[in-house]
């Protein structure tokens, strides 16, 4: 039974208040979504919804380790360390939304979050509260990928939903994995503006007069836009995911080069401040929060970074000092669970004051928008019927998000080992994917929510023990390199049939040790093993991973209930691990 509304209101709203930052203000007393009007411009921000049109369960990570300067700093706080930092009660709705504490118990109590019909209701309310021409809705990307429906329709379904939601501008990441032709087709139907200051033509593509927004500079997309909001000029710069050709197959974007592009960004900010006389400059970023924090210390003139990619739900902006003053850095979670509300008091050429709240989108407290509901029903009607049959029943909580492992990825690794007869399985550390409660019927739609990508083919290949260790060291360095600009991937690669120790604070080549097979024998450097996996950046022709997992579930094999085979070293007391700090 779901919690009663009046009890919900007693327990929700704490994290949305930005406690401890007086200049950011407080929400009005009363309902969770009674946001007091402030200033003359309201910016709404969502990111990383990953095509989840319906409300979902999503367990926040129990392991999100920060190393070096980032240890103990947002976003690398989980569990009670997170609650203590932001003054959130452990039994509250906010604790459920923002942490993994007693997730299953709280899920039964507070229900699902997100869903585009509920987001639409909330967004319309918050925009309506400030009146016409006083708000913007910005999407940080990763909105058009993450479901079986989106993968089948190559994002076309999400273009329609994004348009109805009223997005004014967006940037991208997984959107690029549909390839240039499909992306451009989708963008032609997108009613907002797609912004990406950091995507340029390769030299060869430029020589061949490939299509670009600005052929002279080689910029593929419009880098920024200026919108009049509340009578003032608000500049929005798009920062797409900088490592698309590294994290994904280069064949999807062969004519484009990416990167953080600090120098080009600084010139753009200076131009917007000078020539275009912007009163506020916002960076709509898909860098990831650690990258944004470093960027904010090096590029001047940006007022606020509205960040995404790492799925970090951070209730308060982080203030970063730089040579030009301060820049605030935010990150707005994932899967449609949260909506950032940034209210600005603008004057000529500057932000005078602001208030920020990160609102959890509790579907129990919002009425679904009828128009969006009708669109979702139409989009889902023709393609999801065959995905609704029960494959199995979850006998324990299934989730993905976390630096090292999750039961969803254990399930995928089990399927790869069993169905492809492998000795070792590798599964990418993607951060997207929903959570399924114990007792929930698992369907193909659920499996696709964890696996639906344009390069989901499986593979089997022989690898030496040394090669396997090198792969793990490389991925681990992407996660724990002390320089955020070298953090180019998601979470740690998941492994099946293998245990190991990891020391995040060590240097590359020394983080991974004690590799052992499931039978307890050490992994031998020169011995070759049959390795199975999926989502390779090299083109494969194996069975799609979702079909492999579905076959495994239909076979009714007992799930792997063993604890994840990772031993952490040198991180005792790190508040990025639940139960520590």
LINNOR-V970544 format. One record per residue. N is the residue number from 1. RES is the residue in one small letter. BURIAL is 1 if it has 9 or more other ideal C-beta (glycine too) atoms within 8 Angstrom, else 0. Layout:
# LINNOR-V970544
n->N res->RES burial->BURIAL
n->N res->RES burial->BURIAL
This chain:
# LINNOR-V970544
n->1 res->x burial->0
n->2 res->x burial->0
n->3 res->x burial->1
n->4 res->x burial->0
n->5 res->x burial->0
n->6 res->x burial->0
n->7 res->x burial->0
n->8 res->x burial->1
n->9 res->x burial->1
n->10 res->x burial->0
n->11 res->x burial->1
n->12 res->x burial->1
n->13 res->x burial->1
n->14 res->x burial->1
n->15 res->x burial->1
n->16 res->x burial->1
n->17 res->x burial->1
n->18 res->x burial->1
n->19 res->x burial->1
n->20 res->x burial->0
n->21 res->x burial->0
n->22 res->x burial->0
n->23 res->x burial->0
n->24 res->x burial->1
n->25 res->x burial->1
n->26 res->x burial->0
n->27 res->x burial->1
n->28 res->x burial->0
n->29 res->x burial->0
n->30 res->x burial->0
n->31 res->x burial->0
n->32 res->x burial->1
n->33 res->x burial->1
n->34 res->x burial->1
n->35 res->x burial->1
n->36 res->x burial->0
n->37 res->x burial->0
n->38 res->x burial->0
n->39 res->x burial->1
n->40 res->x burial->1
n->41 res->x burial->1
n->42 res->x burial->1
n->43 res->x burial->1
n->44 res->x burial->1
n->45 res->x burial->1
n->46 res->x burial->1
n->47 res->x burial->1
n->48 res->x burial->1
n->49 res->x burial->1
n->50 res->x burial->1
n->51 res->x burial->1
n->52 res->x burial->1
n->53 res->x burial->1
n->54 res->x burial->0
n->55 res->x burial->1
n->56 res->x burial->1
n->57 res->x burial->1
n->58 res->x burial->1
n->59 res->x burial->1
n->60 res->x burial->1
n->61 res->x burial->1
n->62 res->x burial->1
n->63 res->x burial->1
n->64 res->x burial->1
n->65 res->x burial->1
n->66 res->x burial->1
n->67 res->x burial->1
n->68 res->x burial->0
n->69 res->x burial->0
n->70 res->x burial->1
n->71 res->x burial->1
n->72 res->x burial->1
n->73 res->x burial->1
n->74 res->x burial->1
n->75 res->x burial->1
n->76 res->x burial->1
n->77 res->x burial->1
n->78 res->x burial->1
n->79 res->x burial->1
n->80 res->x burial->1
n->81 res->x burial->1
n->82 res->x burial->1
n->83 res->x burial->1
n->84 res->x burial->0
n->85 res->x burial->0
n->86 res->x burial->1
n->87 res->x burial->0
n->88 res->x burial->1
n->89 res->x burial->1
n->90 res->x burial->1
n->91 res->x burial->0
n->92 res->x burial->1
n->93 res->x burial->1
n->94 res->x burial->1
n->95 res->x burial->1
n->96 res->x burial->1
n->97 res->x burial->1
n->98 res->x burial->1
n->99 res->x burial->1
n->100 res->x burial->1
n->101 res->x burial->1
n->102 res->x burial->0
n->103 res->x burial->1
n->104 res->x burial->1
n->105 res->x burial->0
n->106 res->x burial->1
n->107 res->x burial->1
n->108 res->x burial->0
n->109 res->x burial->1
n->110 res->x burial->1
n->111 res->x burial->1
n->112 res->x burial->1
n->113 res->x burial->1
n->114 res->x burial->1
n->115 res->x burial->1
n->116 res->x burial->1
n->117 res->x burial->1
n->118 res->x burial->1
n->119 res->x burial->1
n->120 res->x burial->1
n->121 res->x burial->1
n->122 res->x burial->1
n->123 res->x burial->1
n->124 res->x burial->1
n->125 res->x burial->1
n->126 res->x burial->1
n->127 res->x burial->1
n->128 res->x burial->0
n->129 res->x burial->1
n->130 res->x burial->1
n->131 res->x burial->0
n->132 res->x burial->0
n->133 res->x burial->0
n->134 res->x burial->1
n->135 res->x burial->1
n->136 res->x burial->1
n->137 res->x burial->1
n->138 res->x burial->1
n->139 res->x burial->1
n->140 res->x burial->1
n->141 res->x burial->1
n->142 res->x burial->1
n->143 res->x burial->1
n->144 res->x burial->1
n->145 res->x burial->1
n->146 res->x burial->1
n->147 res->x burial->1
n->148 res->x burial->1
n->149 res->x burial->1
n->150 res->x burial->1
n->151 res->x burial->1
n->152 res->x burial->0
n->153 res->x burial->1
n->154 res->x burial->1
n->155 res->x burial->1
n->156 res->x burial->1
n->157 res->x burial->1
n->158 res->x burial->1
n->159 res->x burial->1
n->160 res->x burial->1
n->161 res->x burial->1
n->162 res->x burial->1
n->163 res->x burial->1
n->164 res->x burial->1
n->165 res->x burial->1
n->166 res->x burial->1
n->167 res->x burial->1
n->168 res->x burial->1
n->169 res->x burial->1
n->170 res->x burial->1
n->171 res->x burial->1
n->172 res->x burial->1
n->173 res->x burial->1
n->174 res->x burial->1
n->175 res->x burial->1
n->176 res->x burial->1
n->177 res->x burial->1
n->178 res->x burial->1
n->179 res->x burial->1
n->180 res->x burial->1
n->181 res->x burial->0
n->182 res->x burial->1
n->183 res->x burial->1
n->184 res->x burial->1
n->185 res->x burial->0
n->186 res->x burial->1
n->187 res->x burial->0
n->188 res->x burial->0
n->189 res->x burial->1
n->190 res->x burial->1
n->191 res->x burial->0
n->192 res->x burial->1
n->193 res->x burial->0
n->194 res->x burial->1
n->195 res->x burial->1
n->196 res->x burial->1
n->197 res->x burial->1
n->198 res->x burial->1
n->199 res->x burial->1
n->200 res->x burial->1
n->201 res->x burial->1
n->202 res->x burial->1
n->203 res->x burial->0
n->204 res->x burial->0
n->205 res->x burial->1
n->206 res->x burial->1
n->207 res->x burial->0
n->208 res->x burial->0
n->209 res->x burial->0
n->210 res->x burial->0
n->211 res->x burial->0
n->212 res->x burial->1
n->213 res->x burial->0
n->214 res->x burial->0
n->215 res->x burial->0
n->216 res->x burial->0
n->217 res->x burial->0
n->218 res->x burial->1
n->219 res->x burial->1
n->220 res->x burial->1
n->221 res->x burial->1
n->222 res->x burial->1
n->223 res->x burial->1
n->224 res->x burial->1
n->225 res->x burial->1
n->226 res->x burial->1
n->227 res->x burial->1
n->228 res->x burial->0
n->229 res->x burial->1
n->230 res->x burial->1
n->231 res->x burial->0
n->232 res->x burial->1
n->233 res->x burial->1
n->234 res->x burial->1
n->235 res->x burial->1
n->236 res->x burial->1
n->237 res->x burial->1
n->238 res->x burial->1
n->239 res->x burial->1
n->240 res->x burial->1
n->241 res->x burial->1
n->242 res->x burial->1
n->243 res->x burial->1
n->244 res->x burial->1
n->245 res->x burial->1
n->246 res->x burial->0
n->247 res->x burial->1
n->248 res->x burial->1
n->249 res->x burial->1
n->250 res->x burial->0
n->251 res->x burial->0
n->252 res->x burial->1
n->253 res->x burial->1
n->254 res->x burial->0
n->255 res->x burial->1
n->256 res->x burial->1
n->257 res->x burial->0
n->258 res->x burial->1
n->259 res->x burial->0
n->260 res->x burial->1
n->261 res->x burial->1
n->262 res->x burial->1
n->263 res->x burial->0
n->264 res->x burial->1
n->265 res->x burial->1
n->266 res->x burial->1
n->267 res->x burial->0
n->268 res->x burial->1
n->269 res->x burial->1
n->270 res->x burial->1
n->271 res->x burial->1
n->272 res->x burial->1
n->273 res->x burial->1
n->274 res->x burial->0
n->275 res->x burial->0
n->276 res->x burial->1
n->277 res->x burial->0
n->278 res->x burial->1
n->279 res->x burial->1
n->280 res->x burial->1
n->281 res->x burial->1
n->282 res->x burial->1
n->283 res->x burial->1
n->284 res->x burial->1
n->285 res->x burial->1
n->286 res->x burial->1
n->287 res->x burial->1
n->288 res->x burial->1
n->289 res->x burial->1
n->290 res->x burial->1
n->291 res->x burial->1
n->292 res->x burial->1
n->293 res->x burial->1
n->294 res->x burial->1
n->295 res->x burial->1
n->296 res->x burial->1
n->297 res->x burial->0
n->298 res->x burial->0
n->299 res->x burial->1
n->300 res->x burial->1
n->301 res->x burial->1
n->302 res->x burial->1
n->303 res->x burial->0
n->304 res->x burial->1
n->305 res->x burial->1
n->306 res->x burial->1
n->307 res->x burial->1
n->308 res->x burial->1
n->309 res->x burial->1
n->310 res->x burial->1
n->311 res->x burial->1
n->312 res->x burial->1
n->313 res->x burial->1
n->314 res->x burial->1
n->315 res->x burial->1
n->316 res->x burial->1
n->317 res->x burial->1
n->318 res->x burial->1
n->319 res->x burial->0
n->320 res->x burial->1
n->321 res->x burial->0
n->322 res->x burial->1
n->323 res->x burial->0
n->324 res->x burial->0
n->325 res->x burial->0
n->326 res->x burial->0
n->327 res->x burial->1
n->328 res->x burial->1
n->329 res->x burial->1
n->330 res->x burial->1
n->331 res->x burial->1
n->332 res->x burial->1
n->333 res->x burial->1
n->334 res->x burial->1
n->335 res->x burial->1
n->336 res->x burial->1
n->337 res->x burial->1
n->338 res->x burial->1
n->339 res->x burial->1
n->340 res->x burial->1
n->341 res->x burial->1
n->342 res->x burial->1
n->343 res->x burial->1
n->344 res->x burial->1
n->345 res->x burial->1
n->346 res->x burial->1
n->347 res->x burial->0
n->348 res->x burial->0
n->349 res->x burial->0
n->350 res->x burial->0
n->351 res->x burial->1
n->352 res->x burial->0
n->353 res->x burial->0
n->354 res->x burial->1
n->355 res->x burial->1
n->356 res->x burial->1
n->357 res->x burial->1
n->358 res->x burial->1
n->359 res->x burial->1
n->360 res->x burial->1
n->361 res->x burial->1
n->362 res->x burial->1
n->363 res->x burial->1
n->364 res->x burial->1
n->365 res->x burial->1
n->366 res->x burial->1
n->367 res->x burial->0
n->368 res->x burial->1
n->369 res->x burial->1
n->370 res->x burial->0
n->371 res->x burial->0
n->372 res->x burial->1
n->373 res->x burial->1
n->374 res->x burial->0
n->375 res->x burial->1
n->376 res->x burial->1
n->377 res->x burial->0
n->378 res->x burial->0
n->379 res->x burial->1
n->380 res->x burial->1
n->381 res->x burial->0
n->382 res->x burial->0
n->383 res->x burial->1
n->384 res->x burial->1
n->385 res->x burial->0
n->386 res->x burial->0
n->387 res->x burial->1
n->388 res->x burial->0
n->389 res->x burial->0
n->390 res->x burial->0
n->391 res->x burial->1
n->392 res->x burial->1
n->393 res->x burial->0
n->394 res->x burial->1
n->395 res->x burial->0
n->396 res->x burial->0
n->397 res->x burial->1
n->398 res->x burial->1
n->399 res->x burial->1
n->400 res->x burial->1
n->401 res->x burial->1
n->402 res->x burial->1
n->403 res->x burial->1
n->404 res->x burial->1
n->405 res->x burial->1
n->406 res->x burial->1
n->407 res->x burial->1
n->408 res->x burial->1
n->409 res->x burial->1
n->410 res->x burial->1
n->411 res->x burial->1
n->412 res->x burial->1
n->413 res->x burial->1
n->414 res->x burial->1
n->415 res->x burial->1
n->416 res->x burial->1
n->417 res->x burial->1
n->418 res->x burial->1
n->419 res->x burial->1
n->420 res->x burial->1
n->421 res->x burial->0
n->422 res->x burial->1
n->423 res->x burial->0
n->424 res->x burial->1
n->425 res->x burial->1
n->426 res->x burial->1
n->427 res->x burial->1
n->428 res->x burial->1
n->429 res->x burial->1
n->430 res->x burial->1
n->431 res->x burial->1
n->432 res->x burial->1
n->433 res->x burial->1
n->434 res->x burial->1
n->435 res->x burial->1
n->436 res->x burial->1
n->437 res->x burial->1
n->438 res->x burial->0
n->439 res->x burial->0
n->440 res->x burial->1
n->441 res->x burial->0
n->442 res->x burial->1
n->443 res->x burial->1
n->444 res->x burial->1
n->445 res->x burial->1
n->446 res->x burial->1
n->447 res->x burial->1
n->448 res->x burial->1
n->449 res->x burial->1
n->450 res->x burial->1
n->451 res->x burial->1
n->452 res->x burial->1
n->453 res->x burial->1
n->454 res->x burial->1
n->455 res->x burial->1
n->456 res->x burial->1
n->457 res->x burial->1
n->458 res->x burial->1
n->459 res->x burial->1
n->460 res->x burial->1
n->461 res->x burial->0
n->462 res->x burial->0
n->463 res->x burial->1
n->464 res->x burial->1
n->465 res->x burial->1
n->466 res->x burial->0
n->467 res->x burial->0
n->468 res->x burial->1
n->469 res->x burial->1
n->470 res->x burial->0
n->471 res->x burial->1
n->472 res->x burial->1
n->473 res->x burial->1
n->474 res->x burial->1
n->475 res->x burial->1
n->476 res->x burial->1
n->477 res->x burial->1
n->478 res->x burial->1
n->479 res->x burial->1
n->480 res->x burial->1
n->481 res->x burial->1
n->482 res->x burial->0
n->483 res->x burial->0
n->484 res->x burial->1
n->485 res->x burial->0
n->486 res->x burial->0
n->487 res->x burial->1
n->488 res->x burial->0
n->489 res->x burial->1
n->490 res->x burial->0
n->491 res->x burial->1
n->492 res->x burial->1
n->493 res->x burial->1
n->494 res->x burial->1
n->495 res->x burial->1
n->496 res->x burial->1
n->497 res->x burial->1
n->498 res->x burial->1
n->499 res->x burial->1
n->500 res->x burial->1
n->501 res->x burial->1
n->502 res->x burial->1
n->503 res->x burial->1
n->504 res->x burial->1
n->505 res->x burial->0
n->506 res->x burial->0
n->507 res->x burial->0
n->508 res->x burial->1
n->509 res->x burial->0
n->510 res->x burial->0
n->511 res->x burial->1
n->512 res->x burial->1
n->513 res->x burial->1
n->514 res->x burial->0
n->515 res->x burial->1
n->516 res->x burial->1
n->517 res->x burial->1
n->518 res->x burial->0
n->519 res->x burial->0
n->520 res->x burial->0
n->521 res->x burial->0
n->522 res->x burial->0
n->523 res->x burial->1
n->524 res->x burial->0
n->525 res->x burial->0
n->526 res->x burial->0
n->527 res->x burial->0
n->528 res->x burial->0
n->529 res->x burial->1
n->530 res->x burial->1
n->531 res->x burial->1
n->532 res->x burial->1
n->533 res->x burial->1
n->534 res->x burial->1
n->535 res->x burial->1
n->536 res->x burial->1
n->537 res->x burial->0
n->538 res->x burial->0
n->539 res->x burial->0
n->540 res->x burial->1
n->541 res->x burial->0
n->542 res->x burial->1
n->543 res->x burial->0
n->544 res->x burial->1
n->545 res->x burial->1
n->546 res->x burial->1
n->547 res->x burial->0
n->548 res->x burial->1
n->549 res->x burial->1
n->550 res->x burial->1
n->551 res->x burial->1
n->552 res->x burial->1
n->553 res->x burial->1
n->554 res->x burial->0
n->555 res->x burial->0
n->556 res->x burial->0
n->557 res->x burial->0
n->558 res->x burial->0
n->559 res->x burial->0
n->560 res->x burial->0
n->561 res->x burial->0
n->562 res->x burial->0
n->563 res->x burial->0
n->564 res->x burial->0
n->565 res->x burial->1
n->566 res->x burial->1
n->567 res->x burial->0
n->568 res->x burial->1
n->569 res->x burial->0
n->570 res->x burial->0
n->571 res->x burial->1
n->572 res->x burial->0
n->573 res->x burial->0
n->574 res->x burial->1
n->575 res->x burial->1
n->576 res->x burial->1
n->577 res->x burial->1
n->578 res->x burial->1
n->579 res->x burial->0
n->580 res->x burial->1
n->581 res->x burial->1
